[in-house]
C-alpha cells in the first residue's frame, strides 16, 4: 500500500500515549516499516461507543470507525482484567468499573474492595486483550493475547496503568507496574496480542 522506502501510516485508535509508545516498540522490534500515529492527530474523530459483548467486538468497532473516518488502516485494542472470584468481571467493563471511564484509581479501589474477603488461593485473574486491524476497504483481522496471574491486596509499583499495580503474573513476584517496559512487553496480554497481529498487519498492508 506504500511506495518503496515509504513507511505506511497506521492509526492506533487511542489517545493513551502509553499504548502508542508500546505498539511502536513492538513494531520496531518486528522491523515493520510502519509509522504509528495516535488519535491526537485526528481531533475530528470522536469517541466510539464500546457496545460489543466481547473484547474482539469492541476492538473491531473502534478500528472500523477510525479507519472509515481517517481513510487510513487502523488498529484498536480492547483489554481488561478478568477476575475469577468475580466470574470474569470486570472484563470488558474494566476501564469504567467504578462508573467513570478511565478513572484508574477509582476502578482499582473498587475492585480491591470487592475481593477483600477472597483468600489468597482464590485470587486468580488474567488480563485479556483483543487487537483488531481494519482497513478503509472493510478488511479486518483480529489477534488475541492473555496473561494469567493473581490480584494482590496492596498496589505496588509506578509503571504501567490501569490494574497493573495489583496484578502479579504467573512465575513473578513483582506486579506488572514494577516491571521494566521491555519486561512487561515481553509477557503482557497487549504485547502478545499486538505481536500476533504483526504478521496479519504485514499481510494486509502488503509488507511481507
N, C-alpha and C positions, 0 to 999 in steps of 0.2 A: 504494500500500500504506500510505500515511500520510495523515493528515488535512492539510488545507490549512494551511500555515505550519509544520508539524512537519518535523523532519529525520528521514529514515529511518535507522535504526541498521543498520550493516553490520559484521560481524566480519571483520577481516583475520586469517587463520589463521596467526599467527606471534607469537612472543614477542620478536622482534627489533624493538626500539624504532626503529631506523633505518628499517626497511621501513614501519612505521606512519607515521612522520613523512613519508616520501617519498610515500606514497599520499595522505596528507592534503593535501600541497602540490599534487599533480596534480589531485585532485578540486576543490580550492579554485580552481585556475586554470580549471577547466571549469564553475565556478559550479553544481555539483550540490548540492542540499540534502540531503547525506548526512553522517551522523556515523560516522566510522570508529573502532572500538574494537579493541584487540588481545586476544589470548588471556589476558593478565594479568587481565582481568575475569572470566574463566571458569576458575578453577583446577581445577574438576572435570573439565575436558576434558583428557585425556592426549594424549601424542604419537601421531600417526598414522603407521603404518608406510608408508614410501615404496616400495611393491613394484612400481610401474609400470615399464615399459620405456622410457618417453619422459617428457619434461618435462610434456607435457599430461596424461598419465595420472596422474602423481604429483600435479599441481596439482588435478585433479578429485577424486582420492581424499581429499585434505585438505579441500577445500571442502565436499564432500558430508558428510564425517564431522562437521565443525564446524557446518554448517547443521542437521544432524539433532540434534546434542547441544545446540545453543544455541536452536534454534527461530527463528533469525534468518537473513537472507541472509548468505552467507559468501563471501569472496574468498580465494583461496590462490594462491600462485605457486610455481613450481619453476624454478630457474635454475642455470646453471653455465657453466663455461669449456670450450670445445671446441677443443683444440689440434691443428693439422694434423699435426704431427710425431708425435703420439700417437694417430693415427687417430681423432680426435674425442674422446678422453678428456681430462680426467676426466669431462666430460659430466654425466650425472645423478648421478655419484658425487662431484661437486666438493666438497660440504660434508664428506665423510668420506673423502677421497682418502688421507689418512695413516692411516686406521683409527679415528680418534676424531672423531665428528661435531662439526662446529663449531670445530675447532682450527685457526683461520685460519693461524697461524704455521707449524704443522707441515705443513699442506697446501701452503702456498706454498713452503716449503723443499724438500719432496719434489718438487714439480713442477719447480722450477728445477734440481734435481739431475738429474732425468730427461732434461731437454733441454739440459743444459750443453754438450754437444758439437754441438748443432744450429747451423749457421751463420746469420748474420743474415738472409739472404734466404729462409730457410725456417722462420721462427719465427711464421708466420701463425696466427691464432686468432680465435675470435669468442665473445662472450658471448651466450647464448640464454636466453630466458625465455618461459614459458607462464603466463598469468594466467587463472584459472578462477573463474567465479561459479556458485554453487549456491544454489538456494532450498530451503527446507524441503519444498516440494512435489515436489522432484526435478528441477525445471527446471535446465538448465545452459547455460553459454556459455563459450567459450574464445577468447582472443586471444593472439597471439604476437609477439615482437619480438626483434631481433638487433642486435648491434653488432660490426662487424669491426675488426680491428687486428692488433697484434703483441705478443708477450711479450718484454719486455726482461730483461736479465740481473740487474739490481740493483733492489730495491724502492725506490720514491720516493713521497713524499707521506704524509700522515697522515689524509686524508679517506677516506670510504667504508669498505669492509670486504672480507673475502674476498681475491680475487685482484686487487683494484683497484690495489695498489701496483706491479704488474709488467705492467699492460696499458696500451698506448698505442693509442688509437683511430685509425682512418684519418684523415689530414688533421691530426693533432695531434702535438705534440712532448711533451706532458705525459701522465703516466699519469692514469687515472681517479681515483686517490687525490689528485692535485694539482689537480683541477678543483673549482671552487666548486659547492655543491649545486645551484644553478639550472642551471649549465652541464652538470653530469652528468645531471640530469633530462631536459634537452632532447635528449640523444642516447642515453641508456642503453637497454640491452635491456629493463630493467624499466620504465623510463619509457615506452618505445614500446609495450610490451605493455599496461600499465595505461591509457595514453591510448586505445589501440584498444578496450579493454574498456569505457571510459566510455559510449559510445552504447548498448552492449549492456546495461550496468547500468541506464541511464536507461530503456530499453525494458522490461526485466524488472520494474523497480520502478514502472512507470507514471509516470515523472517527465518524460516528453517534453513 
